[in-house]
Structure formats: structure tokens, C-alpha cells
Amino acid sequence: MPEHMENVARLAVRRAPLVILLWLAVIVGLNTAVPQLEDVIARDNTAFVPGSAASIAAYRHMDDAFGTGTTNSVVFVAGERTGGLTAADRRWFGELAQRIRAQDTDVTQVADLGSEQIWKGTVSRDGEAVYLQVGFPGQVGTPQSAREIHELRDTVAAHVPDGLSVAVTGPAATITDTQDTIEHDLGRITAITLGLIAVIVLLLYRSWATLGVILGFIGACLGAGRGIAATAGHLGWFHVSTFTASMLTAIVLGAATDYAIFLLSRFHELRREGHEPREAAEIATRRVGSIIVGSAVTVVLATAAMGLAQIGFFNTVGPAIALAVTLSLFLSLTLLPAVIALLAPRGWLDPRPARGGAGGASWAGVAAYVVANPAKVLALGLLPLVLLASVFPLMDLGYDQRRVQPHDTESNIGYRLLADHYPANEVLADYVLITSDHDMRNARDIAAIEQAAGSVARLRGVQSVRTISRPLGTPIKQASLGYQMGVAGKRLGKASDQVTSGVKDASRLDRGAAALSSGAGRVASGASRAVDGADRLLAGADELSSGLSRLAAGADDAHAGSARLRAGAARLADGLEDGLANAQLAVDGLGMAYDALKTRSLTCNVDPACRKARDGIYQIWVGERDQLIPGLRDAVAGARAIADGSTDLESGLARIQAGLDKADAGAAQLRAGQATMADKLGDLSDGAGKVADGAGRVADGTGQIAGRMGDLGTGLGDASAYLSTTARATGDTSVGGFYLPPAAFNDKRFALARGLFMSADGHEARMVVVGATDAFGNASLDRTRLLRTTTQDALSDGPLAGASVESAGMPSSLDDIRHLSTNDFRLVAAIALAVVLLVLLVLLRSVVAAVFLLGTVVLSYAAAMGLGTLVWQILLDKPLDWSVPSVAFVILAAVGADYNMLLIKRIHEEAPDGSPAGVARALAVTGSVITAAGLIFAASVFAMMSGHVVTLMQVGFTIGMGLLLDTFVVRTLVVPAFAALVGPRLWWPAAPRAH
């Protein structure tokens, strides 16, 4: 490398005009041949979160099942009117939906607020707010999405009714507002950065010419870096985003300033030693070149590793920075030496005399103290680093994109508007998508979905769950088994009343049959006496007539009771059949509930309360199945038999009555037909006996019926009360008390819920989970995985055991960002550390020095993050944004190693034998250079804090403080103290050599 560096330095110095012209042509060409970086960014639609992320895939599947299949982002047009929305407001929202469809051609979906059900579903309970959902094809965070949202806002802003407050909000709008704020702040940040650099350079060099050279070189590096990034993005070498421009500007400004100061400071040192200007420029380039190369290679490889990340913020920033810093490296080794060689002979860049030598003396004093007390200074330097690093584990990263932007952005205004009128997270809910291989539009599958919804609803932090079985957040009342059993109980109660009223008619039948039995007995008695002799016939006939009169009276009663019995028996049969149908439905539902708790519930077997409830259900079910249902069937059959049989009895009684009348009327003719009558009286006696026996049996039977009907009425009353009690006990769906009859699917009231929560083919069902905690907070992020696992567990032992479960929504997307960014950080950090170690080994050829410096890089980073956590999270109550640790690590690991490389390389030159004097000389001569470089780089990133996006503020603060720790603690105290303490062992395994 030394030979190559010497050739490069010689070419740059001796062909200065040509080198300058060539670079000017390159820079101009890069910025004119392709569109500017902002234009390239506007055409790049790289997703912020990769499409392979679980939440993005789930959202795509959900959109295919319930949407258009082309929606990738959703925003909400929120409207509010104090005092209540008016009819004019409703008309305006309807017209707005039509204008959006007509003007915004990229719109994929717009809610139909003209629908009465949708309007009622989106208007707040107080009637003062409403929101309109709009879908777009652009991925969240892409320029396409930003353009779509800007067009929508233009459409919405036209003709807003007076008094109606309107704002476009939602996650996609939040990201767009953040990007817009960064773009708006970029010009101011750049101007402040250049101003700070100018002030520090003037204070350090007190030369306008030197300031002009440094600012010109920085401008050239920035122009070349932006041009090459735009070219690469335009040609598709890598992707760019809004964050590319801001981060590239800050890093290039800082790195280019460092390289310029490194080279100019060595040039000034050589001029003070008496070297000619052109010679000093060439030697300075040759000696400092390896440091600049090592520094740049570290930055380039570390940032290039970010291209392997999955998060768009990293993979659109890292490669662009790497390419821009590469050009800055080439410019620092060629353009800057050429400019120095061209201007130095005129004396414009000669060093100013030191102000009384105070600067040099102060650094010499610091160096002398360090090498005289290495152990004490090392401990003194490590103490603050270790203390700050100890705060690092307390870091709790934030993912709330609302808090990183100004509070008055339109998306934040919209969030506050919705929060004033709706439950928390109304538009930031989680979605759980259940996909089955069969149609789930049946009672068993929907009951399984309800069981899963009930399990999810019991999770900590879940406010409500909406799905096919609970479209309003609570289970459908009519689908509750308890509700259905209550209805059955009421119907059985009515049947009991009917049976009880029938008992009175049965009692009258009993009394009439008894009278019939008595009269028939007298007929038999009279006939028997007639057989004894004809001479006694007239007396027997008189008695028979008397008995028949009494029999006729009893028959009249029996006839009337029989008619009432038939009507009562018919009503009884109808009531019993109605009760039997409802009781059968209740019994079937109880059987399903018992089966679910017995064979499909993993937790009921270990829960004593659940087991007792299950045993109670089993007793109810068995009793109703084996006793109530068969008893009701027998009662129905008996009632029908009574109704049918009573008609024959009534006819027989009428015929007997008619015969007796005829016998009474013909009593006068008995004497004339005595002989003939004597032969027939035996038959009359036998028939009358049979009538008496039959009437007796009727009396006994009707008595039993009356008694049994009374018992049946009492039993049905008890059954009604028992079923009503069971209804209250099974009303809780956690014990499986859910049943949706097939007929419900055709109910118009169920149609809207079916469309919202069940796909057209029935293979997908979704749950909308509204959390009680902040949707952007870590509690909500932690809960997203619980939603999936809880749903899977609830479905694992039922008809949907093989269904897949996915989650989508803002919390799920942020959870994916958390896990992906953690993986990205580990990957990038490992590569960055490996790069730093490799560069140090190549540059120093010392394992001890390389490993020690790598350790200082890690400790310095941990201290910087601990300080950031202390200030932002603990003191200001604003957790560090999730992107800060990764960006800060890459920059601090790469840039922080620069200063250590410059110092350790100079120590190697001044103290190859490890002598304390050499260490002191190296610290003294590099003190002002490294301090200036560190201050300028820190100032360039501190300028980010002048913007309005908290993320950039935190990045600027953390990196800036890390650079200051490197400059004033690590480089000033820790590194030289360690070098003086270990002496020649610092260069192991190389053998120490004399200076």
C-alpha cells in the first residue's frame, strides 16, 4: 500500500490542474446525466417493511379474502362537528366518497357511507364524529404511498362544510408526515451543519483560504455522493428512500471534513518542519493516506452491510452512504492534494502561528500527565464509560411513529380527533385471520371460532373482539345455548299450564264414569230378577225404569264430560308436542356442550369449577334424554289416544241412552211379549253385566288418567323451572354455551356481519381485536404473538384444528419491525466489528492493539447508548426510536475507529518500542487534529437536532455524544494510557523496534 499511495500522491500533486478538471467533469456529469436524488427517491417504491414479513403477508391474504386484492395501505378521513353531525355533513361524506373514486385513480377501496348500516357503524356514539376508510395500492412508507395520501388530502380539503373539522390519518399517513417533515428540515439541517463547520474551522485555522478549501472539498464530496447515489438508484443498483438523502448528507459532511482536517493538519505540520508546499502536500498525502483509506474502508464496509438488512430504513440508506463515502475517499486522495498543491505555493494555506504556543503546550502537558500516571488515567477514563454503559441495558426502544413527529401534523390531529369520540385504537386494531381448507359457514365451525374469540377476549389488555359470532364485540344473544334453553323452559311452562287445566276435565270424566257404572249395575240387577219369574216382571221393570232414569242422568254427565275430555285432550296433545320439540332442541344443545367440554377442552379437565358445571350439564342431559323426552312422547300418544277413544265411548253412551228410552217407552208392551221376553232376558242380563264391568274399568282408567295428569303437570312445571335455571348457568360462553342454528345464516340481520367477518367462500374468517393499550406501545406489540398462539390453542382440538392463523394490523407490523430490526442489528453489528478488526489488523499488524481498540469501540458505543437512554428515556420520557441503535452503531464503530487509527498509527511511528516518551509525542501532535475532527463531525450530526423529527434528534444526539466521548475520553485518556501501560507488548506479535 505505501508504494501505491506514493504513486497516487505524486500524480495528484504533479497533475493538479488535470485532476481538478477531471473531478469537476465527473461531479457535474453525475448531477446532470440523471435526475436529482430527490426525483429518484420519488420514483422508488421500496416497502418500509418487506413483503416477506408475517404481518404484511397476512394483510395481503386478508385483502384477497375480504377486499380487492390490491390494497396495501389504508388511511382514514376523520370528521368532527361539535354538537353533532348534520344531514349536510352526511351528504358531504357521501359526495366525498364519489369524488375520491373519480379523482384519485389509484384508490382501491372506499367505504360506502351511504349504507345505513355502515354509517351507523362508523359514527361515534355521541354523534359528533365519523370516519371514512380509503385503501391504496402503495406500500406504507413508499413515495407512491406519500403521493396517494397527498392527492387524497387535496381532494378532501375542497369544499369542507363550515364547522366540520376533517383530517386524513392512519399509519400510512403517519409515515408520510414523518417523511415530509424530514424533507422540510433537510435544507435547514444542511445549512446549520455547514455553518457549524465554518465556525469551528475558522476558530481552528484562522484562515479564510483554509475555510474555503475545506468547504469546497465538502461541497465536492456531497455533490459527488448525491450524484452517485442518484445514479445507482436510477439504474437500480440499490433502492433509495427519503431517509437516504438526510443520512447521506450528515455522514458525508462529517467524513469529508475529517479527511480534509487529517490531510491539512499533516500538511501544516510538514510546512512547520520546513518542507516546500508541493512537497509537503505530497508527503502528507502519502503518510495520512493509509489512515484515510482505513477509515473510509471501515465506513464503507460497515454501511454497505446495511444493504443486507430487511428493514427499508437500513437497506435504502447503507449502500448509498457506502458509495458516497467511497467517492469521498477518492476525492480526499486526489482532488484535495491537487487543490493544496495548486494553492499552497501562493502561501494561502500556510499555517498560522500558534497563539503563544498555548495549544501545543496544553496538549504536551496532557500527554506528559497521561504517560506519567497510566494506570490512574486509564481507570479515570474507563469509569465514566462503564457507568454510562451500565445504563444501556435499561433501554426500552419506542415504536410510536406519532411521537417522533410534531404534534400538529395532520395525522396526529386526526388521531386526537378519533380519540375524543371513539374507544382507544378504533382504527388501529389487530386482525387475526383464520384460514381453513373447508367452508366454515356451519354451526360447529362458528362455535369453534367463538371459543377462540372468547379465549382471545380474556387476554390481558384486550378491550373487545369482533368476529362472525360476536359482530358487536359480545356474543350473539340468540346463539347462546342458555338463551335457547330459556325459551324451551318458557314453552314447557305453557304446556304445564295446559295440562293442569286438562286435569279438571279428566276429573269430570271420572265422576261421569262412576255414575255410569252405578246405573249399569242396577240394570244388571233388575235383569237378573226378571229371569226368576214372569210374575215378578212388572216389579223388576219398575225398578229397571227407576235405575235407567238414574243411569240416564249419569250418562248425561258422562256425555258432557266426554266431550270436554276430547277437547282438553286435543289441546293437551298440541301443547305437549310443542314442548317436546323445544325440549328436544335444548337436549341436543346440552349434548353438544357436554361433548365439547368432555372431549375438546384441554383446560376443563383441570379446572374444578368447569368439571362441576360439566357434571351438572350431564345430569340434566341424561335426565331429559332418558325421562323427560320419553315421558313427553308417551303423554302425547296418550292424549291422542284419549281424544280418539273418547269419540267411541260417547257414541256407545248415546246408543245405550237411545235403547233405554225405547225400553221405557215400550214397557207397556212387556206383558204382551212375556214369553218371548223371558227367552231374551238372559242375554239382557249378560249384556248389562258387561256394561257394568266396562263402565267400572272406565272409571278406574279415568281416575288413573286424572292422577297422572296431575303428576305430569307438576313434573312439567318442575322441568320448566329446571331448564330456566340451567339457562342462567350456561349463559357464559366460556363453558361452551354457544349454538347458532343453520337458519341464522339466511337472516338479513346476519348478512352484514357475514360479509365483514367471513369470506365469500367461507374459507377465511377474521377477528378484529381492539386493544386497551396504546397500539404503538410495547404491550400491544408483545400481545400480537399471544393473539396467534391463543387462537391456535383454542382451535387445536376441534373442527378447525388444521386451520392456519395469521395476524395483521399496525401492532403486528411494528412487532415485525422489532424482530426484523433486531436481526438486522445483529447482522450489521457483527459485520461492522469484523471489518473494524480486520482493518486494524492490516493497518497495525498487531493483535493486542487491534483487539484493544475494538474493545474501546464497543465500550464507547455502549456508553453513548447509555447516555442516550439516560437523557431521552429516563429524563425526557421519550424512549429512543428503534432505528437509533443500529444507525448509531454503524457510524460510531466506523467513525470512532478513525480517531483511534490516527492516534495509534502515530504512536506506532513515534514509539515502535513502546516508550512512554513516544506515546506522549504522538498524543501531543495529534491532540488538536483529532479534537478538531471530532468536534466538527459531532457538530455535523448535532445539527440533526435542529429538525422537528425526534428520530433524527436522537440519532444526532447519540452519535454526537459518542463522538465526543471518543474524542475527549477514549482517544485522550484510555488509548494513550493503555499504550503507555503495556509498553512494547502493545505491538504483539510483532517484535519491538527502536525509533
GIMO-V673271 format. One line per field, one symbol per residue. ss: DSSP state (@ for helix, = for strand, . for the rest). phi: phi as a letter, one per 30 degrees, with the letter a starting at -180 (. if undefined). psi: psi as a letter, one per 30 degrees, with the letter a starting at -180 (. if undefined). A space follows every 10 residues. Layout:
ss: ???
phi: ???
psi: ???
This chain:
ss: .@@@@@@@@@ @@@@.@@@@@ @@@@@@@@@@ @@....@@@@ @@@....... ...@@@@@@@ @@@@@@.... ..======== ......@@@@ @@@@@@@@@@ @@@...==== .....@@@@@ @@......== ======.... ..@@@@@@@@ @@@@@@@... ....=====. @@@@@@@@@@ @@@@@@@@@@ @@@@@@@@@@ @@@@@..@@@ @@@@@@@@@@ @@@@@@@@@@ @@@@@..... .@@@@@@@@@ @@@@@@@@@@ @@@@@@@@@@ @@....@@@@ @@@@@@@@@@ @@@@@@@@@@ @@@@@@@@.. .@@@@..@@@ @@@@@@@@@@ @@@.@@@@@@ @@@@...... .......@@@ @@@@@@@@@@ @@.@@@@@@@ @@@@@@@@@@ @@.....=.. .........@ @@@@@@@@@@ @........= =====..... ..@@@@@@@@ @@@@@@@... .======..= ......@@@= @@@@@@@@@@ @@@@@@@@@@ @@@@@@@@@@ @@@@@@@@@@ @@@@@@@@@@ @@.@@@@@@@ @@@@@@@@@@ @@@@@@@@@@ @@@@@@@@@@ @@@@@@@@@@ @@@@@@@@@@ @@@@@@@@@@ ...@@@.@@@ @@@@@@@@@@ @@@@@@@@@@ @@@@@@@@@@ @@@@@@@@@@ @@@@@@@@@@ @@@@@.@@@. ...@@@@@@@ @@@@@@@@@@ @@@@@@@@@@ @@@@@@@@@@ @@@@@@@@@@ @@@@@@@@@. ..@@@..=.. .@@@@@.@@@ @@@@@@@=.. ...======= =......@@@ @@@@@@@@@@ @@@@@..... ...======@ @@@@@@@@@@ @@@@@@@@@@ @@@@@@@@@@ @@@@..@@@@ @@@@@@@@@@ @@@@@@@@@@ @@@@@..... =..@@@@@@@ @@@@@@@@@@ @@@@@@@@@@ .....@@@@@ @@@@@@@@@@ @@@@@@@@@@ @@@@@@...@ @@@@@@@@@@ @@@@@@@@@@ @@@@@@@@@@ @@@@@@@... .....
phi: .edddddddd ddddbeeddd dddddddddd cbdbddeddd ddcccdddcd dddedddddd dddddcccib dcabbbccbb bdjjdcdddd ddddddeddd ddccdddcab dcdddddddd dcddddicba bcdbcbddde jdeddddddd ddddddddid ediccbacbj eddddddddd dddddddddd ddeddddddd ddddchbddd eddddddddd dddddddddd dddddidacb bedddddded dddddddedd dedddddddd dddjddeddd dddddddded dddddddddd dddddddddc ddeddcceed dedddddddd ddcbdddddd ddcdedidcd dddddiiddd dddddddddd ddbddddddd ddeddddddd dedddbdcbd ddddcedcdd dddddddddd bbdeiecbdd bcccccdbdc dbdddddddd dddddddddd icdabcadcb dcjbeddddd eddddddddd dddddddddd dddddddddd dddddddddd dddddddddd ddlddcdddd dddddddddd dddddedddd dddddddddd dddddddddd dddddddddd ddddddddcc cdcddccedd dddddddddd dddddcbddd dddddddddd dddddddddd dddddeeddd dddddcdddd ddcddddddc dddddddddd dddddddddd dddddedddd dddddddddd ddddddeddc ddddcidbac dedddcdddc ddddddcbdd cidbbbcccc dccedcdddd ddddddeddd ddddcdbadc dcddbbbbje eddddddddd dddddddddd dddddedddd dddchbdddd dddddddddd dddddddddd dddddchbed ddddeddddd dddddddedd dddddddddd bdcidedddd dddddceddd dddddddddd dddddddccd ededdddddd dddddddccd ddcddddddd ddidddcdcd ddbdd
psi: eeeeeeeeee eeefheeeee eeeeeeeeef fffllleeee effkhkkekl ffkeeeeeee eeeeefbfgg kflklkjkkk kkfkkleeee eeeeeeeeee eeejffkfkk kiffkeeeee ffklefgfll kkkkklfkkk fleeeeeeee eeeeeefkhk kkfjkkkkal eeeeeeeeee eeeefeeeee eeeeeeeeee eeeefhkeee eeeeeeeeee eeeeeeeeee eeeefgelll aefeeeeeee eeeeeeeeee eeeeeeeeee effgkleeee eeeeeeefee eeeeeeeeee eeeefffflf keeeffeeee eeeeeeeeee effeeeeeee eefeffgfgk kkkkiggeee eeeeeeeeee ffieeeeeee efeeeeeeff feffkjkkgj feffllfgle eeeeeeeeff fllkgeghll kjkkklglkg ileeeeeeee eeeeeeffkk gkelkkaefi fgflkkeffk eeeeeeeeee eeeeeeeeee ffeeeeeeee eeeeeeeeee eeeeeeeeef efkffgeeee eeeeeeeeee eeeeeeeeee eeeeeeeeee eeeeeeeeee eeeeeeeeee eeeeeefeff kfffffjeee eeeeeeeeee eeeeefeeee eeeeeeeeee eeeeefeeee eeeeeeeeee eeeeegefge eeheeeeeef feeeeeeeee eeeeeeeeee eeeeeeeeee eeeeeeeeee eeeeeeeeeg fjffggikkj kefffgkeff eeeeeefkle fgfkklkjjj lflkfflfee eefeeeeeee eeefffhafh egkkklklle eeeeeeeeee eeeeeeeeee eeeeeeeeee eeefhkeeee eeeeeeeeee eeeeeeeeee eeeeefhjkk kffeeeeeee eeeeeefeee eeeeeeeeef ifggkeeeee eeeeffeeee eeeeeeeeee ffffffagke eeeeeeeeee eeeeeeefee eeeeeeeeee efbfffgkgk kklk.
